[in-house]
Amino acid sequence: MTLSKPDKKVARELIERGLETEFEEGLTEFAGIIADWQSGKTSVKDTYYGLFKSVAEFDKHIARRYDRITGSNYFWIVLQLFVDKKIPISEMDRFAPDVQMRYRFLMDEL
């Protein structure tokens, strides 16, 4: 699905917002791992390995979703962000009516 130039602009803004949301969620998860160590719930070794594993998995997720994105992928990335609730559905109204219709159709199918 190719987007018009104005729709691509909206998509880029939403993708940036989705990425920021994901970074915040990742940092919150990492902070929780460190907080468990600071409160004595986990050992240094377990905390380190847990943090390392969590960061590595998060990095893979971010890379799969956001690396090497092009205009031809914008529609699908934004759809994933809507489905994963990284951006509110109300943002869909910023797209042209035909694009909104396609998003709504695909989300109903999922």
C-alpha positions as CSV (number, residue, x, y, z in Angstrom):
1,M,0.0,0.0,0.0
2,T,1.6,3.2,-1.1
3,L,0.7,6.4,0.8
4,S,0.4,9.9,-0.6
5,K,3.0,12.5,0.3
6,P,0.8,14.0,3.1
7,D,-0.1,10.5,4.5
8,K,3.6,9.6,4.5
9,K,4.3,12.7,6.6
10,V,1.7,11.7,9.1
11,A,3.1,8.1,9.1
12,R,6.6,9.3,9.8
13,E,5.3,11.4,12.7
14,L,3.4,8.4,14.1
15,I,6.4,6.0,13.6
16,E,8.6,8.5,15.5
17,R,6.0,8.6,18.3
18,G,5.7,4.8,18.4
19,L,9.5,4.5,18.6
20,E,9.6,6.9,21.5
21,T,6.8,4.9,23.3
22,E,8.8,1.7,22.8
23,F,12.0,3.3,24.1
24,E,10.1,4.4,27.2
25,E,8.6,0.9,27.7
26,G,12.1,-0.6,27.3
27,L,13.7,1.8,29.8
28,T,10.9,1.1,32.3
29,E,11.5,-2.6,32.0
30,F,15.3,-2.1,32.4
31,A,14.7,0.1,35.4
32,G,12.6,-2.6,37.0
33,I,15.4,-5.2,36.6
34,I,17.8,-2.8,38.3
35,A,15.3,-1.9,41.0
36,D,14.9,-5.6,41.9
37,W,18.7,-5.8,42.3
38,Q,18.8,-2.6,44.4
39,S,16.1,-4.0,46.7
40,G,18.0,-7.3,47.1
41,K,15.5,-9.4,45.2
42,T,18.1,-10.6,42.7
43,S,21.8,-11.2,42.8
44,V,24.3,-9.1,40.9
45,K,25.0,-11.9,38.5
46,D,21.3,-12.7,37.8
47,T,20.6,-9.0,37.4
48,Y,23.4,-8.5,35.0
49,Y,22.4,-11.5,32.8
50,G,18.7,-10.5,33.1
51,L,19.5,-6.9,32.0
52,F,21.7,-8.1,29.2
53,K,19.1,-10.5,27.9
54,S,16.3,-7.9,28.1
55,V,18.4,-5.3,26.3
56,A,19.4,-7.7,23.6
57,E,15.8,-8.9,23.0
58,F,14.6,-5.3,23.0
59,D,17.3,-4.3,20.5
60,K,16.3,-7.1,18.1
61,H,12.6,-6.0,18.3
62,I,13.5,-2.4,17.6
63,A,15.8,-3.4,14.7
64,R,13.1,-5.7,13.1
65,R,10.5,-3.0,13.3
66,Y,12.4,0.2,12.5
67,D,15.6,-0.5,10.7
68,R,15.8,0.2,7.0
69,I,12.2,1.5,6.8
70,T,11.2,3.1,3.5
71,G,8.0,4.9,2.4
72,S,6.7,1.6,1.0
73,N,6.7,0.1,4.5
74,Y,5.1,3.1,6.3
75,F,1.6,1.8,6.0
76,W,2.5,-1.6,7.5
77,I,4.6,-0.2,10.3
78,V,1.9,2.1,11.4
79,L,-0.6,-0.8,11.3
80,Q,1.7,-2.7,13.6
81,L,1.8,0.3,15.9
82,F,-2.0,0.6,16.0
83,V,-2.4,-3.2,16.7
84,D,0.3,-3.1,19.4
85,K,-1.3,0.0,21.0
86,K,1.9,2.0,20.7
87,I,-0.1,4.9,19.2
88,P,-3.8,5.7,19.8
89,I,-6.4,4.6,17.3
90,S,-7.6,8.2,17.2
91,E,-4.5,9.1,15.3
92,M,-6.0,7.2,12.4
93,D,-8.2,10.2,11.7
94,R,-5.1,12.1,10.4
95,F,-4.9,9.9,7.3
96,A,-6.9,10.3,4.1
97,P,-10.3,8.5,4.2
98,D,-9.2,5.7,1.9
99,V,-6.2,5.0,4.1
100,Q,-8.4,5.0,7.2
101,M,-10.7,2.6,5.6
102,R,-7.9,0.2,4.8
103,Y,-6.5,0.4,8.4
104,R,-10.0,-0.2,9.9
105,F,-10.6,-3.2,7.5
106,L,-7.3,-4.8,8.4
107,M,-7.6,-4.2,12.1
108,D,-11.1,-5.8,12.0
109,E,-9.6,-8.8,10.3
110,L,-6.9,-9.3,13.0
